[in-house]
Amino acid sequence: MGTLHALSLGMKFLKLYLVSYFVLCIGAGLVLWQARVLDDIPTIWLAIGIIAAVGFGIMLAVASSPRVTNMTTRDV
């Protein structure tokens, strides 16, 4: 039961981290769009940058999520 609770807590943390990261990326993209910075960048480089940002966010979320350990004890 304890491992299941720890896994649930880790998944909640992971989802919260990913949602927060994507909100930050969308906000940064909107700022760059409003400042007309994105007009000078070719579309292919924008797509590559978005894919890299998504991959980076997933790696950060997985790396910083709490560790789930599976401890078992047995009577000797």
C-alpha positions as CSV (number, residue, x, y, z in Angstrom):
1,M,0.0,0.0,0.0
2,G,2.9,2.4,0.8
3,T,4.5,1.9,-2.6
4,L,1.2,2.6,-4.4
5,H,0.9,5.8,-2.4
6,A,4.4,6.9,-3.2
7,L,3.9,6.1,-6.9
8,S,0.7,8.2,-6.9
9,L,2.5,11.1,-5.3
10,G,5.3,10.9,-7.8
11,M,2.9,10.9,-10.7
12,K,1.0,14.0,-9.3
13,F,4.4,15.8,-9.0
14,L,5.3,14.8,-12.5
15,K,2.1,16.1,-14.0
16,L,2.3,19.3,-12.1
17,Y,5.8,19.9,-13.2
18,L,5.0,19.2,-16.9
19,V,1.9,21.5,-16.8
20,S,3.9,24.3,-15.2
21,Y,6.8,23.9,-17.7
22,F,4.4,24.0,-20.7
23,V,2.6,27.0,-19.4
24,L,6.0,28.7,-19.1
25,C,6.9,27.8,-22.7
26,I,3.6,29.0,-24.0
27,G,4.0,32.3,-22.2
28,A,7.5,32.7,-23.5
29,G,6.3,32.0,-27.0
30,L,3.5,34.5,-26.8
31,V,5.9,37.2,-25.6
32,L,8.3,36.5,-28.5
33,W,5.3,36.5,-30.9
34,Q,4.0,39.9,-29.6
35,A,7.5,41.4,-29.8
36,R,7.7,40.3,-33.5
37,V,10.8,38.2,-32.9
38,L,9.3,35.1,-34.4
39,D,8.7,36.8,-37.8
40,D,12.4,36.7,-38.6
41,I,12.8,33.0,-37.8
42,P,12.1,30.3,-40.4
43,T,9.2,27.9,-39.6
44,I,11.4,24.8,-39.6
45,W,13.6,26.3,-36.9
46,L,10.6,27.2,-34.8
47,A,9.3,23.6,-35.1
48,I,12.8,22.2,-34.1
49,G,12.9,24.5,-31.2
50,I,9.4,23.5,-30.0
51,I,10.3,19.8,-30.2
52,A,13.5,20.4,-28.3
53,A,11.7,22.3,-25.6
54,V,9.1,19.6,-25.2
55,G,11.8,16.9,-24.9
56,F,13.8,19.0,-22.5
57,G,10.7,19.5,-20.3
58,I,9.9,15.8,-20.2
59,M,13.6,15.0,-19.3
60,L,13.5,17.6,-16.5
61,A,10.2,16.4,-15.1
62,V,11.3,12.7,-15.0
63,A,14.7,13.6,-13.5
64,S,13.3,15.8,-10.7
65,S,10.4,13.5,-9.8
66,P,10.6,11.8,-6.4
67,R,12.1,8.4,-6.4
68,V,9.9,5.4,-5.7
69,T,11.7,2.6,-3.9
70,N,10.2,-0.9,-3.5
71,M,11.3,-2.2,-0.1
72,T,10.3,-5.6,0.9
73,T,11.0,-7.3,4.2
74,R,10.7,-11.0,5.0
75,D,10.8,-12.8,8.3
76,V,13.7,-15.1,8.7
